[in-house]
């Protein structure tokens, strides 16, 4: 149920880079085997309600099963186990094994509340966000505030996780979900992100001035421009980003000229539609769009 490092050998040519970015026509978003890739199907906010509420004891048997898999290398979590995104017994089993954790349903409880809510972070959320096993996350970000549903503004917490709170975090995908309704649009101007509290307590877990070193950063389903990318530039070293995916497979990766946008131009905003990026590495000189630093 795991894999060895030899499955992650770097490709030898630019054509190999392009081919390995796609799995049967589906973008390969993270630099890892197919069975670890997040789903690319657009996700509506209502999809989160499909998982019934379970008693904590219901997770004991799966936790025991996981704990008895000594060869497990990676665990993909794609379950909305509301109210706990990952039961503590499951996380404890993952830590005991030392395997890599891939959270495809990552969220932070106290950032899913009204911005005026200043509750302390839930212990389970804090344990997950600082987990030494956490390797990749898919975080779901709301485009609009809504009084009828909780809204995710996870950037602050993820920046701190990248700075060292989650020491093995290597891949981040920021997804947009549809939370817009009539009342939500009406209330959008009254709910401000600036009033959000810091997720982590004031500790030495994450150095506020430190920069992360993500290997993959994906931003799909959202407009991209300098304003939206600039905060990420200050919190992770873009020179380390090596993974690319776009909605259309190019003929050859080398046909993209340096400095050109990977997305379609939007004259009204000067930005680009949502894409993930290909950043050149020292070994492969394939070019992609890199924002000004």
ChimeraX attribute file (.defattr): number of C-alpha atoms within 10 A of each C-alpha:
attribute: neighborCount
match mode: 1-to-1
recipient: residues
	/A:1	9
	/A:2	13
	/A:3	13
	/A:4	7
	/A:5	6
	/A:6	7
	/A:7	9
	/A:8	11
	/A:9	8
	/A:10	13
	/A:11	14
	/A:12	10
	/A:13	14
	/A:14	16
	/A:15	15
	/A:16	13
	/A:17	20
	/A:18	21
	/A:19	20
	/A:20	18
	/A:21	23
	/A:22	19
	/A:23	13
	/A:24	9
	/A:25	11
	/A:26	15
	/A:27	21
	/A:28	24
	/A:29	27
	/A:30	24
	/A:31	19
	/A:32	15
	/A:33	13
	/A:34	13
	/A:35	9
	/A:36	17
	/A:37	18
	/A:38	20
	/A:39	15
	/A:40	12
	/A:41	6
	/A:42	12
	/A:43	14
	/A:44	12
	/A:45	18
	/A:46	11
	/A:47	10
	/A:48	14
	/A:49	11
	/A:50	11
	/A:51	11
	/A:52	11
	/A:53	12
	/A:54	12
	/A:55	10
	/A:56	12
	/A:57	9
	/A:58	10
	/A:59	16
	/A:60	14
	/A:61	12
	/A:62	13
	/A:63	18
	/A:64	13
	/A:65	11
	/A:66	17
	/A:67	18
	/A:68	12
	/A:69	13
	/A:70	12
	/A:71	11
	/A:72	17
	/A:73	16
	/A:74	19
	/A:75	19
	/A:76	17
	/A:77	17
	/A:78	16
	/A:79	15
	/A:80	20
	/A:81	21
	/A:82	15
	/A:83	11
	/A:84	17
	/A:85	20
	/A:86	22
	/A:87	21
	/A:88	19
	/A:89	18
	/A:90	19
	/A:91	20
	/A:92	16
	/A:93	19
	/A:94	24
	/A:95	17
	/A:96	13
	/A:97	19
	/A:98	15
	/A:99	20
	/A:100	22
	/A:101	24
	/A:102	23
	/A:103	23
	/A:104	22
	/A:105	19
	/A:106	23
	/A:107	26
	/A:108	24
	/A:109	22
	/A:110	24
	/A:111	25
	/A:112	17
	/A:113	18
	/A:114	20
	/A:115	20
	/A:116	12
	/A:117	13
	/A:118	15
	/A:119	12
	/A:120	14
	/A:121	18
	/A:122	13
	/A:123	10
	/A:124	16
	/A:125	21
	/A:126	17
	/A:127	16
	/A:128	23
	/A:129	24
	/A:130	20
	/A:131	22
	/A:132	20
	/A:133	24
	/A:134	25
	/A:135	21
	/A:136	27
	/A:137	23
	/A:138	20
	/A:139	23
	/A:140	24
	/A:141	21
	/A:142	20
	/A:143	17
	/A:144	20
	/A:145	27
	/A:146	21
	/A:147	18
	/A:148	11
	/A:149	16
	/A:150	18
	/A:151	25
	/A:152	23
	/A:153	23
	/A:154	22
	/A:155	16
	/A:156	15
	/A:157	19
	/A:158	21
	/A:159	22
	/A:160	25
	/A:161	24
	/A:162	24
	/A:163	22
	/A:164	21
	/A:165	23
	/A:166	24
	/A:167	19
	/A:168	20
	/A:169	29
	/A:170	20
	/A:171	24
	/A:172	23
	/A:173	21
	/A:174	19
	/A:175	20
	/A:176	22
	/A:177	22
	/A:178	15
	/A:179	21
	/A:180	19
	/A:181	15
	/A:182	8
	/A:183	12
	/A:184	17
	/A:185	15
	/A:186	14
	/A:187	14
	/A:188	15
	/A:189	10
	/A:190	10
	/A:191	17
	/A:192	12
	/A:193	13
	/A:194	7
	/A:195	12
	/A:196	19
	/A:197	19
	/A:198	15
	/A:199	24
	/A:200	19
	/A:201	12
	/A:202	9
	/A:203	8
	/A:204	10
	/A:205	16
	/A:206	20
	/A:207	14
	/A:208	13
	/A:209	10
	/A:210	15
	/A:211	18
	/A:212	24
	/A:213	20
	/A:214	22
	/A:215	21
	/A:216	24
	/A:217	24
	/A:218	22
	/A:219	21
	/A:220	21
	/A:221	15
	/A:222	17
	/A:223	16
	/A:224	20
	/A:225	16
	/A:226	14
	/A:227	9
	/A:228	13
	/A:229	15
	/A:230	13
	/A:231	13
	/A:232	16
	/A:233	17
	/A:234	15
	/A:235	21
	/A:236	20
	/A:237	14
	/A:238	21
	/A:239	15
	/A:240	16
	/A:241	20
	/A:242	19
	/A:243	23
	/A:244	26
	/A:245	22
	/A:246	21
	/A:247	15
	/A:248	11
	/A:249	15
	/A:250	12
	/A:251	11
	/A:252	14
	/A:253	21
	/A:254	16
	/A:255	10
	/A:256	16
	/A:257	13
	/A:258	14
	/A:259	12
	/A:260	11
	/A:261	18
	/A:262	23
	/A:263	19
	/A:264	11
	/A:265	12
	/A:266	13
	/A:267	8
	/A:268	6
	/A:269	10
	/A:270	10
	/A:271	18
	/A:272	18
	/A:273	18
	/A:274	21
	/A:275	21
	/A:276	26
	/A:277	25
	/A:278	25
	/A:279	21
	/A:280	21
	/A:281	14
	/A:282	8
	/A:283	11
	/A:284	15
	/A:285	14
	/A:286	23
	/A:287	20
	/A:288	21
	/A:289	18
	/A:290	18
	/A:291	13
	/A:292	9
	/A:293	8
